[in-house]
Amino acid sequence: MTFFQKHKNTFILLTAFVFLFFDLKHSCLQYSKTPLDGDFANIVLPVSSYQTVLNDPLALRALIQQEKYPATNRFTTHFLMKVYFDNVPFWFQNIYNPIDSLYASITLAKMLIHIGFLFILSLYLATYFGFSFKKLISFSAIISPFLIVNGPYGSNIGFIDFSITYAFFYTLPIIFLMVFYFPIYRYILKKEEFKKPIFYYLFSTPFLLFLVLFGPLNAPLIFIINSFLFLFIIVESWKIQNRNFIKTVFLNFKTTNKTVLYFLILGIILSIYSIYIGQFNIENDWCTVPLHERFKVLATGIYNTFLSTDIGAFWMIFLIIVNTFLILLFKPENKKTLVKIYFFLVLFIIVYCFLLPFGGCRSYRPFILRSDTFIPNLVVILFLISLTTYKVINVLKFKQHQICYIFFFGSFCFYFLKYDHLPEYTNDNEKKALYFLGEKSRTTNQDIEVPFNCPIISWSTYNNFDESKSGSLILYKYGITKKVIRYKYKP
């Protein structure tokens, strides 16, 4: 036995660790270039329109008085974002100046989201194959190259939006959602009973309420997932018992684990509540495109995100197809399991995409489906890539075949890593503008014209002073300026 064979597992883990370290380092550098977006100041201050959702977490004003106001069903995101940016930038000010501390806070938030997403998805996969630390690290290394941030793929299949606000509203909620479903996932995989059900009953109610008010996607996702879980449990029981389907449905309410049943029913009820109060979100009035027109543009969005070879997930799907072919070629007995997994996951993608137009539209998301709304589909695709890749490596009998496949898979990783480059639009000019404002605020009480043609805590450059009201307040809040001073771009 050679030295390599003797220490094979150690070499695999070490290689995975080294790769993850450098890939995460590259991601950290990407995140450090993030500018401040146009929603940031309004949410963190918050402005009066967003104060309402913080004062009324359950949106009772919308429920009882039918009142319309912004973000009716998004309390959790607004609360977490405000708490984070009310504290972390000031902690960093013990190390950095106020400007650098703010950007360091954004970088840290994105890195925590990145690592959290990578960990929870790897945990799901490692648990599927029988958990071990080696599998956890191996799956993290498999997933990591496909976590796109920038480049041509970033706008359609990137998993963390360039905007820190959208990272809090879309990617972060998915992580908490996956944490919530993990006990149910283990129960379905291994039929393990909940050891302390009273804990889950007490924990699930507030956590579910926390989840359904967490961003725009969680409530409909919980409704879809719980409906699918009901369908899965019923179909599995029907196949085993071979009874009348209607009888099977009623029997399942008696035989299904009561804790799981509680999760599913409560989740559907609370998600319906969140979707209902979301109808009173005044921001939905921005959408004037008729429903049938939204379905038309969705077709373009589906093509761009799934089938486009240069900006979409085409090569990811191609890799899954190749992996599936190899698994069935070398171990055809896996066909039944794969068909079951593909059926439910592909059906989930179809249902999710079909329901997207009902959630409204935004001018900055012209085709409905783009990187932020694509995240649930990305989770499914990454799960299938990792699952089938691991299976292929294990079904290939000869070492030569395994080496060839690893090179094949490595070429896909290299392809996505190559295009996930540093952003062309960065926060460099915005930082210069903030330093300029900080210096000027020490010597003048007048409004300031900034000689840098870039957005400053906004989506676009300000051409009049009134537009910078929120931005000027947030700069004073963090001590970047010595007083509240408005600003605009000086042509």
C-alpha positions, 0 to 999 in steps of 0.5 A: 500500500502506497503512502497516498493510499494509506492517507487517502482520506487525509489528502481528500480533506486537505485538498477540499480545505485548501480549495474552499479556503482560496474560493472563499477568499476570492468571494470575500474580495468580491464582497468587499467591493460592494457599494451601498445600495439605494434601499439601504439607508431607508431600511436601516434608519428607517424612514417613516414608511418603513417604521410602520412594519417595525411597529406592527410585526404581524401586520394587524393594521393591514389585517384589521383596517385593510391599510396599505403600507410598504413591506407588510409581510417582511418584518423579519428582514427589516428587523434583522437588517436594522439590528445588524447595521445598528450594531456591527458597523460600530463594533468595526469602528474599534478597528477601522474608520467609520467609512471602512467599518461600514463596508467591512460590515457589508463584507462580513454579512455577505460572507456569513450568508455565503458560508451559511448557505454552503454549510446548510446545503452541504449538511443536507447532502452529507445527511442523505449519504450518512453524515460524516465530517469528510462528506460535509467538507467534500460536498462543500467543495463540490458546491462552492465553484457553482456559487456565482457572485459576479460575471456574466452569470451573476445577474441570472444565476448568482446566489448573492445579489450585489446589493446587500439589501437584496442579500438580506431579502432573498438569500438569507431567508432561504438559509433559515428556511432550510434550517427549519426543514432539516428535522423533517428532512431527516425524518423522511430520509430515516424515519426518525422520530422526534426525540423531544416533540414538545420542544419542536411544538414550542419552537416551530410556532414562533420560528414559522412566524419568523419565517413567513415574514422573512422576505418575499419568497419564504411564505409561498415557498413554505406553502409549496413545500408543505403541499409537496410534503403532504403529497409525498407522504400520501403517495408513499403510503398509498404505494405501500398499503395499496388502498383506495387513494381517498382512504389513504389520505384520511389514514395518513392524518392518523398515522403520520408523525404528529409533530411533522403534521403540526409543522405542515399544517401550521406552515400552510396556515401561516404562509397563507396569512403572510401571502394575504397581508402581502396583498396590502404591500403598497410597493405592489402598486408599482407593478402595472403589467397585466398578469398575462403579459407577466407570463409572456415575459417569464418565458424569456426569463426562463430561457435566460436563466435555465437554457442560455449557455452564456448567462444561464444554468444550461451547463449546470443542467447539462452536468446533471444529465451527464451524471444521471446517464453515468449512474444509470449506465454503471448502476441501473438499480438507482433508477427508481430512486432518481426518478422519485427525486427528479419527479418531486424536485423538477415539479417543484421548479415548474410550480414555483416558476409558474406562480412567480407572475402572481407575485407581481413585478418590478421594473428592475426585474423585467423578465420576472425570473433573475438571480434573486427569484432564481435562488430556490431553483438554484438550491435544487440544481446545486443539490442535484449536481452534488448528489449525482456527482457524488454518486458517479464517483462512487459507482465508477468501479475502475480508478481510471474511470474515476480520474477521468470523471474528476477531470471532467467535473473539474473542467466545469468547476474551472469554467464557472470559477473563470467567469466569476471574476471581480466586479467591474462596478465597485465601491471605489468611487463611492468611498472617495465620495464619502471621504470627500463628504466627511472632510467637507462636513467639517468645514461647511454647513452648506449643501455639498456638490460631489465631484464624483459621478457615481451613486452614493448610497443610492441606485443612481447619481443624485442631481438635486439635494432633496434626493439625498435626505436619507443618505445624509442621515445615514452618513451622520448616523455612522459618524462619516459626516459631522453633521447632516448635510445634503449632497448631489453630483456636481457635473 
